[in-house]
Amino acid sequence: MLATINDFVSLFYPQVCYACGNSLFRNEEIICSFCSFHLPKTNFHKQVENPLSKTFWGRVKLENVAAYFYFSKGSKVQHLMHQFKYRGRYEIGVYLGRLYGSELRQEDAFRDIEMVIPVPLHLKKLRKRGYNQSEKIAEGMAKSMEITMDPGILIRTYASATQTRKSRFSRWENVKEIFEITHPEKIAGKHLLLVDDVITTGATIEACATHLLGVEGTRVSVVSLACAMH
């Protein structure tokens, strides 16, 4: 009966794939099977020394660095991330975070993660957007990895200027002093998973990780849904 009602509703309000815009079949969720299979996965979580992890060498000591998808202009991944970040479709982040988390937990490098920490948004931007996209991804990951997620450990103390069109050094200068740890005792000695939506230059990740690593005994791994590189 419920399936019949859902089928009737979908005639007037069809559920569509957030990546390609085609209608979803009954057993599909968020993205269609075709996109799920063909979106460009990096598989970086299977390689400790991958191209993304190497961008942080000499900048900050990270255990593991990975991204789910490659991001490029005009791609389905860009469309997906745009829907998620600017169109209020927070369920995309939770769903993909859950999928990625289930893959991460299969890898030895990520198996001893004890807490998921999202890159924070400033309150001003949070009020405007309605949610922190990194927190939604972290929420899904924590669920499938069966570990805790704490969005209150790392906070943004003031809003930074936009990062667009800044050099890597300028981006670092823009973010290095804007984060703060609220309860260091909660993360001392733990292996943490820092989560962002998209990694470009890595300046924000570098600043966040530096603060987290300032707490005694912490180790930090980093993941994002997408990375802007090939």
C-alpha positions in Angstrom: 0.0 0.0 0.0 2.8 2.4 1.0 4.7 1.6 -2.2 1.6 2.4 -4.3 1.1 5.8 -2.5 4.8 6.6 -3.1 4.5 5.7 -6.8 1.4 7.9 -7.1 3.2 10.9 -5.4 6.3 10.4 -7.6 4.1 11.0 -10.7 3.7 14.6 -9.5 6.8 15.1 -7.4 9.4 12.8 -9.0 12.5 12.0 -6.9 15.5 12.9 -9.1 19.2 12.1 -9.0 21.1 15.1 -7.6 24.0 14.4 -9.9 22.4 14.1 -13.3 18.7 15.1 -12.8 17.2 11.9 -14.1 14.3 10.3 -12.2 15.2 7.8 -9.5 13.9 4.2 -9.4 12.1 3.0 -6.3 15.2 1.3 -4.8 17.5 4.4 -5.5 18.3 7.2 -3.1 20.0 10.6 -3.7 21.9 9.5 -6.8 21.0 7.0 -9.5 22.7 3.7 -9.9 24.4 4.9 -13.1 26.0 8.0 -11.4 26.8 5.9 -8.4 28.9 3.6 -10.6 30.4 6.3 -12.9 31.2 9.2 -10.6 35.0 9.6 -10.5 36.1 8.0 -7.3 39.7 8.6 -6.2 40.2 5.4 -4.1 42.8 7.5 -2.2 41.7 5.8 1.1 43.4 2.6 -0.2 46.8 4.3 -0.7 48.5 6.0 2.3 50.9 7.9 -0.1 48.5 9.3 -2.7 48.6 12.6 -4.6 46.3 14.4 -2.2 48.3 13.3 0.9 51.5 14.6 -0.7 50.1 18.1 -0.9 50.4 18.3 2.9 53.9 17.0 3.1 56.1 19.5 4.9 53.1 21.5 6.0 51.4 19.4 8.7 51.8 15.8 9.9 48.7 13.9 8.9 48.2 10.1 9.3 46.0 9.7 6.2 44.4 12.0 3.6 41.7 10.9 1.2 38.8 12.3 -0.8 35.8 10.3 -2.2 35.6 12.0 -5.6 37.6 14.1 -8.1 36.1 17.5 -8.5 36.3 19.4 -11.8 34.4 22.3 -13.3 31.2 21.5 -15.0 31.2 17.9 -13.8 28.4 15.9 -12.1 30.4 16.0 -8.9 30.4 19.9 -9.1 26.6 19.8 -9.7 26.2 17.4 -6.7 28.3 19.6 -4.4 26.5 22.7 -5.5 23.1 21.2 -4.7 24.5 20.1 -1.3 26.3 23.4 -0.4 24.0 26.1 -1.8 20.6 24.6 -2.5 19.8 23.3 1.0 20.1 19.6 0.1 21.9 18.6 3.2 20.7 15.0 2.8 23.3 14.6 0.0 26.1 15.1 2.6 24.7 12.7 5.1 24.1 10.0 2.5 27.5 10.3 0.8 29.2 10.5 4.2 27.5 7.3 5.2 28.7 5.6 2.0 32.2 6.8 2.3 32.4 6.0 6.0 31.4 2.3 5.2 34.4 2.2 2.8 36.8 3.8 5.2 36.1 1.4 8.0 37.3 -1.5 5.7 40.8 0.0 5.6 43.4 -0.6 8.3 44.6 3.0 8.1 41.2 4.3 9.2 40.1 1.4 11.5 41.3 3.0 14.8 39.6 6.4 14.3 38.0 7.3 17.5 36.1 10.6 16.8 34.9 12.5 13.7 35.4 16.3 13.8 33.9 18.5 11.0 35.6 21.7 9.8 33.5 24.4 11.5 31.6 27.2 9.9 31.4 30.6 11.5 28.0 31.3 13.2 27.2 34.1 10.7 27.6 31.8 7.7 25.8 28.9 9.6 22.7 31.1 10.2 22.7 32.1 6.5 23.1 28.5 5.1 21.1 26.7 7.8 23.6 23.9 8.3 27.4 23.2 8.2 28.0 21.0 5.1 31.1 19.4 6.7 29.0 18.5 9.8 26.4 16.7 7.6 29.1 14.6 5.9 30.7 13.9 9.3 27.3 12.9 10.7 26.9 10.2 8.0 30.4 9.0 8.4 30.2 8.7 12.2 27.0 6.6 11.7 28.4 4.1 9.3 31.8 3.9 11.2 30.0 3.6 14.5 32.0 6.2 16.3 31.2 9.6 17.8 31.0 12.9 16.0 31.6 16.1 17.9 31.0 19.5 16.1 31.8 21.5 19.3 35.4 20.6 19.8 36.8 22.7 17.0 35.2 26.1 16.5 35.7 29.1 14.2 36.3 32.2 16.2 35.6 34.7 13.4 34.6 34.7 9.7 37.5 34.7 7.2 37.4 36.6 3.9 36.5 34.5 0.9 39.2 32.1 -0.3 38.4 32.4 -4.0 41.3 33.6 -6.1 43.7 33.7 -3.3 47.2 32.1 -3.5 48.1 29.2 -1.3 50.1 31.4 1.1 47.3 34.0 1.2 44.8 31.3 2.0 47.0 30.1 4.9 47.4 33.6 6.2 43.6 34.0 5.9 42.7 31.0 8.1 45.7 30.2 10.4 44.4 32.1 13.5 40.6 31.7 13.2 40.1 28.3 14.8 40.1 27.3 18.5 39.9 24.0 20.5 37.1 24.1 23.2 37.6 20.9 25.2 41.2 19.5 24.6 40.7 16.9 27.3 38.0 15.2 25.1 40.5 14.6 22.2 43.8 14.0 24.0 45.5 10.8 22.9 42.9 10.1 20.2 43.1 9.4 16.5 40.7 12.0 14.9 39.1 12.2 11.5 38.8 15.8 10.3 36.1 16.1 7.6 35.6 18.8 5.0 33.4 19.0 1.9 36.0 19.9 -0.8 39.8 20.2 -0.5 41.4 22.7 -2.9 44.7 24.2 -1.6 44.3 22.5 1.8 44.9 25.8 3.8 41.8 25.4 5.9 42.6 21.7 6.7 46.2 22.7 7.5 45.0 25.3 10.0 42.4 23.0 11.6 44.8 20.1 11.9 47.6 22.2 13.4 45.2 23.2 16.2 44.1 19.6 16.8 47.7 18.4 16.8 48.5 20.9 19.4 46.6 18.7 21.9 48.8 16.1 23.6 48.8 12.7 21.9 46.4 13.5 19.1 46.8 12.0 15.6 44.8 13.4 12.7 43.5 11.9 9.5 41.6 13.9 6.9 38.9 13.1 4.4 36.6 15.1 2.1 33.8 14.3 -0.3 35.8 15.8 -3.2 39.2 17.2 -4.1 40.1 19.6 -6.9 42.9 17.7 -8.5 43.7 14.9 -11.0 
